[in-house]
Amino acid sequence: MFPLRIAIFANGILSTRVGGAQKHMREVLERLATHYEIYYFPEPQAYIDRFKCNSEYIEHLGKLKVVISEYFIQYKGDKININGIIEKYSEDISTCELIYDLDFQYCLENIRYGGELSLLMSNNTGKKLGVCLQDLGDVNMHFLPEMHSGYRFARVAPKLTGLVAGIALYDYINRKLTLMKLTGAKNLSFITIVNRSYTTNMKINFKNIYLLEPSNALDTGIKSFKGKAKENKIIFFARLVYRKGIFDFILIVMEILRSLRVEVVVAGQFQHSYEERYFFELLSKYHLEKFVNYKGKLTDDELYNELSTAKAMVYPSHSDSFSISILQAIYLNTPVVAYDIAGISVYNKFNCVKLVKEFDTKAMAKATIDILNGGKVDFSDPALDSFIEQHNSWDRVAGAHMEIIDKYIT
């Protein structure tokens, strides 16, 4: 019997910049390829950035027998021909049993291409569509609170006020478009989510919604870094953009350093040059250069070593759907201080994760100082052990996806 054929859309997995959502999609896609015949269809942005795509990862997918659209492989970087993409994709997808979009977002800029390609292809071919939501559960779906959130962002980074206000409006419109398009999709069979907060924060009006359990996992390589001696330092690591709290972090560090001296490690890659310039401008303005050690993008082993030896991870993120970063930290017995947002609610029952009100940088600094001064942090928790055990294998995450896929593909 031949394996069933699935058309996969996975926005951003060919990029050299891989965040938590792309990590999830890569790990799952590679495992789906051992059970199904996978055809992968890159998004329009991948064509625009064709020469920036990770060629080694493209070769890796080939070795796993993941079929990447030949139209993309042969693309030479000329002007993007969306009609050609749609025509070729429709032809190839007609041989597939199901379309599965591993990170569905109906982005405003994609309207010029007819909208999200996975949805467009489903409409064109009549194929059943499944979507996974990974980047939506943290945004308030009411207009005035979302605009107020944008205003609060601007207070944290005043030089970026206009940009932040614009992005807040953009995010709100994108989320509304996503909900509208999903709930109106004629061939939508199921939605998978990585955090239960989606159903409460977004109020999705659809019956076939499945929480992936587990929805994310630790890499096996992290295990050798557990139990390292703690050093007098704190760490912040993420995709370095304002929504991940990089400018909040500066205010928090200023407050911490008023009470005690500690090494501050920042790891990650800036997504935008203007945010990178502003970050170092603020470090200079507040005389923090000698305390903040920016290490840039680290290898996994370098990151795990820094994380394992830190006394605390300060994580003032405004945008998360699960946070693999927090999972990694608590596995390595490093307590975390974070904002209490919907996407991080999965951790609110653990004593080793201290949650404070969003934008309250002083409360975050105080919670961090308490940890550094020897405040009680409990890692001896059967519920925590069970949670980590559940999330220690990407095979289980892929299995959760496949259990749902199999309900609709046969």
N, C-alpha and C positions, 0 to 999 in steps of 0.2 A: 504494500500500500504506500502510495506517495504521500509525503508530508503535506499538510494543508498550507496554502500560500497566503501570507498576510502582507498587506501594504503598510509600511511604517512611515510616519512623519515624526521627526524628532528635532525640533528647532534648536540649532546651535551646536550640535554634537561634533561637527567637523571643525569648529573654531579652535584656535590655540588657547583661547581663554575659556576655561571650563569652570562653571560654578556648581552649586549643589544640584540644581535641576538637571544640568547636562551630565553630571556624574551619575545621577540616578538613571537617566536614559541610556547612557553607554553601558552601564552594568546590566541593565535589564535587557537591552537589545542583544547583547552578546550571548546571553543565556537563552533568549527566545529562539535564537538561531540554531540551537541544538534540538529544538522540538518542532519548529515550523520552517517552511521555506520563506525566508524574509526578503522582501523587496523594499529597499529604502529610497525615499524620494526627497531629496534636499529642497529646502525652502528657497524662495527668490533671493533672500539675503545671501545665501551661500553662493549663488551665481555672481552677485555683485562683488563678493569678497573671494572669488574663486582662487586667486593666487595667494590669499592669506590662509587658506584652509590647511589643516594639518595633514600633510601628505602621508606621514607615517601611520596616522590613524586610518586613513582611507585604505592603505595597504593592509593594515591589521584586519579591517572588516572584510576585505577580500579573502584573506586566509581563513576567516570564519565562515566563508561562503555566503556572506550577506551580499545580495545583488544590489549594487548602487545603480540608479537609473543611468543607462548608457548615454542619454541626452546630456546629463551633467558631466559624465566622464569625458565626453568629447567636446565640451564647451571650451572655447578658446579665449574667452574674456572679451568678446565683442559685445555690442549693445544687447542687453537682455531682451529676449523675445518671449514674452509671457504667453502669447498665443501658441508658439511652438512647444513651450513647456506643457501647457494644458493639453494640447493635442497628443503629445507623446505619452504623458502621464496617464491620460484617459485610456489610451490603447493598452498600456501595460497593466493598469489596475483592473481592467476588464477581466483579466485572468486570475484575479485574487478573490478570496472568499470574504475578506474583511479588511477594512481600513482602520488602523489604530494610530491615533495621534497621542504621543507620549507627553506632550506639554501644550495643550490647546490654549491659545490666546487669540482673540479676534482683534489684532492690532490695527489701529487707525490707519497707519501708513500702508497697510496691505489692501486697503479698499481699492487702490489704483490697479491692483492685480485681480480684483474680483472678490477679495476677502481671503480668509484662511484657506490655503490650498486643500487641506484634508477635507474640509466641509464642501468646497467647490467640487472636488473630485467625487465625493459621495453623491452630490446632487446630479453630476453629469453622468455617472455610471450606474446609479441606483444601488451601489454597494452599501451594506450595513457599515455604520460608523461607530467606533468606540473612542472616547477621549479620556485622557488623564488630566486632572487639574493640579498644577504644582505651584502656581504663582499668583493666586488670587485671594486666598482666605484671609489675608492680613489687612485688606483695604476695606474701609467702611463704605457701604453701598448707599449712604445717604449724602446728598450734595453738600449741605452746610457743614456737617462734621468733617467731611473730606477736605473742604476748603479751609476750615479752621486748622486742620492738620498741616496743610501746606503753609499756612501763616506761622505755625509753631516751628516748622522746619526753617523758615526764613529768619526767625529770631535766632536760631542756632548758628546759621551761616549767612549773615546779612548781605555779604557781597553777592550772594547768589539768589537774592530775593526774587527777581523777575523770573529766573530760570525755574526755581523751585515752585513758584505759584503756577507757572505754565505746566510743569510736569504733574502737579497735583490734579489739575483739570484734565490733562491728557490721560492719567491713570483712571480717573473716574469714568471718563467716556469709554475707555477701552473695556473696563469691567462691565459697564452697562451693555456695550455692544456684544460682549462675550455671552452674557446671560440671555440677551435677546436672540442671538443667532443660535445658541444651543437649544433653548427651549422651543424654538420654532423649526428646528432641523427635522426634515421629514424622514430621514433614514437613521437618525440617532438611536442606537440600541442600548448603550450603557455609558455611564460616567464613573470613572474611578477617582478617588480623592486620597491625598496623603495625610490629611488631618481632619478630624471630625468637625473642626471649627468652620469648615466650608458650609456645612448645612445650617449652621446657626448664624454666621456672619453674613452669608450671601443669600440665604433663603432660596435655594435652587428649586424651581418648580418642575421636578422630573422624578419619576418613580424608580427608575433603575439606577440608583446611586450606590456604589460599593466603596467602603473604606478598606484600603489596602492594609492588611495586617500580616507581617510588618510592612511599612512603607519605605523604609530606608535602612541602611546597614553600615556596619564598620568594615574597613578593609582588614584582611588577615595580617598585613604587615604591621599594624599598630600594636599587636599583642606583645612584641618584644620590648616595647618602650614603657610598659606599665611598671610602676614601683620605683621609679627613679627619685633620687633625693630632690627635695624642693629647694629652689633658690629664691633670693629676695627680689622677685620680679613678678610683674603682671603682664598679660598678653592680650592683644586684640588681633584677631585675624579674620578676614572676610574678603569678599570682592569689595574694593575700596571705592565706594560711592556714598553719597550723603544719606541714601535710604538705609544703608547698613550702619549708619551712626558714626562715621569717621570724624565728623565735626563735633558731635555730642561728646565723643571720646576725649577731645582736647579739653573741653570744659570739665569733664570728670577728672582728668589727670591733674589739671590745675588745682582742683579742690583736694585731691588726695595728697598732693605735694605740700599743701599747707600744713598737713599734720605729720607726715613722715616721708622719709626718703626711700624710694624703691625704683628699681630699673623697670623701664617701660619698653616692651617689645611690640612693634607693629609689623605684621606680616600680611602679604597679599599684593595684588596688582591693581593699580589705579585703572579705572575704565576710561576716564576722561582726563585729558591733560589739564584742563582748567581747574578741576578739583584737586589734582596733584599740586599745581602751583599754589592754590589757595591754602592747602594743608600746610605746606612748608612756610608759607607766608605767616600763617597763624602761629606756628611753632616759634618762628623768629620774634613775632610781635610779643608773645608771652614768655619769651626766654626759656623755652622748653627743650631746645636742641640738645643740651647735654644730658637730659634725662630720657628722651625718647629715641630709641634705637630702631630706625626703620630698616627692615631686612629684605623688603621686596618679596618677590615670589620665591617660595621655598619648595624644595622637593618634599615628598611625603615624609621621608625619614627625618629631614631637617625640621619640618613642622611638628611632627610627633615628639621629637626630642625637646623642642622649645615648650610645647604644650604640657608635656609630662613634668618638666622641671619648674613650671610657673606655680606660684602660690594661688593665683586666681586668674580666670579669664573674664575680662570686662567686655560685654557684648551688647552695646546699646542699639541693637538693630530695630528698625521700624518696619522691616519687610522680610518676612519669613513664612514658610508654610510647614516647616518641621524643624529645620536646623540640624544638619549633620555635624556642624561645628560643636554644638553643645553636646551631642551624643559622644563625639570623640573626647571632649574634655572630661566629662564625668566618668567615662571608661578609664581614663588615666588618673582618676582621683584628683582632678583639678576642679575646685568649685567654680561656679559661674554666677555672675551677676548680670541680669538682663532685664529688658523692658517686658512688662506683662501685656503682650499683644496676643491676638487670637492665634497666630501661627506658631507660637511657642507654648501654648496652653498644655500641650502634651507633657511638659516637664513640671507643671505647677504643683505636683504632689510630692516632689522630692526635696528634701532638706538641703541637698548640696547645690540646688539651683535657687538663687535668691532673686525673686521677681519684684520690681518696683514699678510705679506708675510711669507710663511713657512720658518722655521729656523731662522727668525729674532727675536731672543730672546730680543734684546735691544728695538725693537719697541713694543714688547708685554709688556715688563716692563714699558715702557713709557705710553702706553695706560692704563695700570692698575693704575699707579701712578696718571694719570689724573682723573680717576674715584674716587680714594681714596681722592684726593684733592678737590672733589666736582664738577668735570667736568660734563657737561650736559649729562644726560642719559634719554632718553624719552621712557616711558612705556605707554604714552597716545597716542595710535596709533590704529585707527580702524582696520587697516590691521593686526596688531598684535593680537588684540582681536579676530578677525575672525579666524586667524590661530590657536590660542589656543582653541577656541571653536570647531574647526574642529577636533582637536587632543585630545579631553578630554574623549574619550570613546573607550575602546578596542572592544566593540561591533561593532562600526563603522569600525574598522580595519578588524575584522573578516568578516563583511559584504562585504567589498571591495574584499576580497579573494573569498567569496562565489559567488559574482556576476560573477566573471570570471570563477570559477569552473563550475558553472551551464551552461555556454555556451558550455562546452565540455563534460559534463558528461551525457547529455540527448540525 
